[in-house]
Amino acid sequence: MSRQELGLPDSQRHWQEVYETRPGRDLSWRQEDPVLSIALIERFAPDRGSRILDVGVGESFLLGALYDHGYRHLSGLDISAAALDRLVARLGHRAAAIQLIRGDLLTASPLGPFDVWHDRAVFHFFTEESDQQRYVSLAAASVAPAGVLVLATSSPEGPEQRSGLPVRRYSAVDLNHEFCREFEPLFAGEEVHQTPWGSSQSFT
Ligand SMILES: C[S@@+](CC[C@H](N)C(=O)[O-])C[C@H]1O[C@@H](n2cnc3c(N)ncnc32)[C@H](O)[C@@H]1O
């Protein structure tokens, strides 16, 4: 019998079901070697004492890799408890040193402060303008004054739906437009992600 949770927002139910039913090799966004995220974090937050939050962390390989690169103030947040359970299993002994938070980015109070806010493939799911504004306000309130946001969204060449949900696709100019009231642009580029089954997905 599958675990049931009542009174959850639809998005939480969706992600909980994804992580309860689909193995990692079936998740299009799976990235075993998060080279670009690590390069950007090492470039803009080289101090191993930097406080780093990965939002919508899922069962990502990033926090484990950052731990292996010497970072020790690591946190991850996700709406799905099942995702966090899978992440703990992946992290093994490193899990004890990493703070994991179950929370919804659309209702959470300010977090941190953090020196790095990392988001890969989460912001683009917020297709309502009010949700986008809520997200930007939360990030601004959670990032320390000299901190950085490292963000990857679907690019204009990326798919219109991901994980069965509609996404908003962003160019670097679009992202700057969304975040410019609170953040200054430092770097923008495109990353072509290979899904576990070998198709390409483009991210900004
Ligand atoms: C496409 S996955 C990306 C996971 C991870 N960032 C990666 O690159 O492997 C999107 C993640 O965002 C989480 N998520 C979706 N909506 C959320 C919300 N409102 N608050 C927190 N997490 C959310 C999902 O549970 C899922 O783990």
The ligand as an SDF file (V2000), in Angstrom:
LIG
                    3D

 27 29  0  0  0  0  0  0  0  0999 V2000
   13.3200   18.7070  -11.4970 C   0  0  0  0  0  0  0  0  0  0  0  0
   13.6420   18.3890   -9.8270 S   0  0  0  0  0  0  0  0  0  0  0  0
   15.3150   18.9810   -9.6320 C   0  0  0  0  0  0  0  0  0  0  0  0
   16.0310   18.3590   -8.4530 C   0  0  0  0  0  0  0  0  0  0  0  0
   17.4840   18.8300   -8.2510 C   0  0  0  0  0  0  0  0  0  0  0  0
   17.5550   20.2680   -8.1350 N   0  0  0  0  0  0  0  0  0  0  0  0
   18.3910   18.3400   -9.3430 C   0  0  0  0  0  0  0  0  0  0  0  0
   18.8940   19.1330  -10.1440 O   0  0  0  0  0  0  0  0  0  0  0  0
   18.6270   17.1190   -9.3910 O   0  0  0  0  0  0  0  0  0  0  0  0
   12.6770   19.6580   -9.0160 C   0  0  0  0  0  0  0  0  0  0  0  0
   12.7210   19.5430   -7.4970 C   0  0  0  0  0  0  0  0  0  0  0  0
   12.0700   20.6730   -6.9100 O   0  0  0  0  0  0  0  0  0  0  0  0
   11.2750   20.2290   -5.8170 C   0  0  0  0  0  0  0  0  0  0  0  0
   10.1990   21.2280   -5.6490 N   0  0  0  0  0  0  0  0  0  0  0  0
    9.1990   21.4870   -6.5230 C   0  0  0  0  0  0  0  0  0  0  0  0
    8.4070   22.4710   -6.0520 N   0  0  0  0  0  0  0  0  0  0  0  0
    8.9240   22.8420   -4.8540 C   0  0  0  0  0  0  0  0  0  0  0  0
    8.5530   23.8120   -3.8710 C   0  0  0  0  0  0  0  0  0  0  0  0
    7.4640   24.5730   -4.0430 N   0  0  0  0  0  0  0  0  0  0  0  0
    9.3220   23.9350   -2.7660 N   0  0  0  0  0  0  0  0  0  0  0  0
   10.4180   23.1430   -2.5830 C   0  0  0  0  0  0  0  0  0  0  0  0
   10.8050   22.2000   -3.4720 N   0  0  0  0  0  0  0  0  0  0  0  0
   10.0750   22.0520   -4.6000 C   0  0  0  0  0  0  0  0  0  0  0  0
   10.8010   18.8430   -6.2370 C   0  0  0  0  0  0  0  0  0  0  0  0
   10.4120   18.0230   -5.1650 O   0  0  0  0  0  0  0  0  0  0  0  0
   12.0450   18.3020   -6.9660 C   0  0  0  0  0  0  0  0  0  0  0  0
   12.9100   17.6240   -6.0920 O   0  0  0  0  0  0  0  0  0  0  0  0
  1  2  1  0
  2  3  1  0
  2 10  1  0
  3  4  1  0
  4  5  1  0
  5  6  1  0
  5  7  1  0
  7  8  2  0
  7  9  1  0
 10 11  1  0
 11 12  1  0
 11 26  1  0
 12 13  1  0
 13 14  1  0
 13 24  1  0
 14 15  1  0
 14 23  1  0
 15 16  2  0
 16 17  1  0
 17 18  1  0
 17 23  2  0
 18 19  1  0
 18 20  2  0
 20 21  1  0
 21 22  2  0
 22 23  1  0
 24 25  1  0
 24 26  1  0
 26 27  1  0
M  CHG  2   2   1   9  -1
M  END
$$$$
